[in-house]
Every structure is written in C-alpha cells, then in structure tokens.
Amino acid sequence: MTEESKGTERVTFSRGYDVCIMAIDGTWRRDCQLNAISDNDATLTVEGSIQGLNLKELFLLLSSTGLAYRRCELVRVNGTDMDIRFLRGKNGKKPRDASKKDELTA
C-alpha cells in the first residue's frame, strides 16, 4: 500500500460493478468488473484479452454512456485482475487547492 492510499476508505463490491476500460485514444475498450475502489485507486477483473494493449494510461468508464470516467495508470496485472491508480491534474499530480493559491498570491 502506498503512503497516498493509507487512511483512505475503500469500498468493496461483493458481486462487482459493471464498468469499462478504454484506451486514451479510444482505439480499444474492454468490459470489466469493478471489485473495489477508493479515492486513489481501484481493482478490476477484465473480461477478454488484454494482451498487446497499451495499458500504461487508460480511462475507467463508470457509466455506459462514458459521461463518468477517471483517467488512470496501470499499477499491476495478475491474470485477469488489474490494479489501477487514478491520475489527477497534469502529469498525474494532484491539483493544488485553489484557496491555497489565493493565499500565496495575496
């Protein structure tokens, strides 16, 4: 467990939740079961082959229309199970709090 994920609450789904993963450029898409999720990461079971796919960065689609999604990076693959980490802001860094920015410029 990383320092960032310590102390964050994790929700585990007993039957999984239907989601999809999709390439950043939209060239491929796979159905998955979301097994667990927190503010920082998630665990998935992928349906179908992921062999040959670029999994460095991808989208986790949380709705069938694609309107709810998170940009992710692959952490680990073990057979059909995969761990992903959510990226935030540019280059995966957590965005700065706007209120702190105002304090710095005041």
Buried (B, 14 or more C-beta within 10 A) or exposed (E): EEEEEEEEEEEEEEEBBEBBBBBEEEEBBBEBBBBBBBEBBBBBBBEEEBEEBEBEBBBBBBEEEEEEBBBBBBEEBEEBEBBBBBBBEEEEEEEEEEEEEEEEEE
